[in-house]
Amino acid sequence: MAVDDVSAAAKARANDLLAYGQRQVDRVVSPPTRQKAYDHVQGLATEKPVLFSFIACQLALSLAPLLLFTGFAATTIAVSLISAFLFSIFWIGIATLFLVPTLFITFGIALLLWAWGAATFFAGRWIYDNFPISFDSDGKVVANSGGKRIIFEKKDDDGTDFDIKAEAAEVKE
């Protein structure tokens, strides 16, 4: 009795598997198209049996090596792609170990340079706004001191000696 139950269960499972396979084949190739192909093969076998038997013999003996080679090629490609991916991920990880500290260092240097430039700018602007020395359109140094305007000119071209050129009594601004 137990053997009959196991046999019946195996047959039911095989029928379910066959039905599943048939549904998958029907999804790929519709039944009318498949029936048309069966009719062509049967017509070739009926009309030219020698040619059909040659093709069937070649297909029967060559199909296994062709499928094995195709499987080998697909597996080789898959393994090589997975290996290349893993190799790339490994070396990208190693490179990241160098990149992150480098970015911290460059960020720090860039921050220091920016802070230095900003401090220089703000200090220069403060000095420009608060000190009474400026340049006129001719490039002469003009000092505003106590309501008087003093203009300095160079005596010689090396820029080391200045001479007081003019003094204005009152400056109104």
Salt bridges, closest charged atoms under 4 A:
ASP26 OD1 - ARG34 NH2 2.64
GLU153 OE2 - LYS140 NZ 2.81
GLU153 OE1 - LYS165 NZ 3.97
GLU167 OE2 - LYS148 NZ 3.69
